[in-house]
């Protein structure tokens, strides 16, 4: 990984996430670009005379630029990239556009349940936009501390290791390259089933730095939670194209807590 695009709204949550990003970048010997999307809310624009709109926009841009410069200055020179200040009404699409332009290896943002970038990314319109890019997204929970990425849990729909498609193996390879030391990354690919006809012992297949494991649980959320706990995982990886798994995880309210109340980062692959 050589280039990270960190999306920030200048909130306290994003400020803490930037500390994580900086440590990950140092570990991966990567550069960090920071992007902020600024805008004036529609209800404010409606109250501004048309002759003053340009002036107000310039003032808003100048204020945002000062904050962006401050966040860039907090990065060490060896990982400092460029700052990107963009006027836009669709943050998710603007961020993806810049990520493609600068050839970012990943987008990192902070999780925010109420106004989150993640929720916008999973919306139908933005999902179509995501399908045109190969940039993975790392979403960081609140108050996350960087403890490395030694153990990553990756749920799969496939019932055997041999049936895992090539694109998932490519994702395994991307995860292995997250830091400069591949030996430090281990991936637990899990398939969650609600019943077993043989026994309650999980079926494990070892391959290089990957374990494929059948996990028996009442539901996929329970299976993922238990695996994260048992493995002391540092991240959870998901495929956005695997809508079946995403729907089962994100739609039920209690299941969404797996994401928003998690203490591990979420890695999303398009």
Buried (B, 14 or more C-beta within 10 A) or exposed (E): BEBBBBBBBBEEBBEBBBBBBBBBBBBBEBBBBBBBBBBBEEEEEEEEEEEEEEEBBEEBBEEBBEBBEEBBEEBEEEBBBEBBBBEBEBBBBBBBBBBBEBEBBBBBBBBBBEEBBBBBBBEEEBBEBBEEBEBBBBBBBBEBEBEBBBBBBBBBBEEEBEEBEEEBEEBBEBBBBBBEEEEBBBBBBBBBBEEEEEEEEBBEEEEEBBBBBBBBBEBBBBBBBBBBEEBEBBBBBBBBEBEEBBEBBBEEEEBBEBBBEBEBBBBBBB
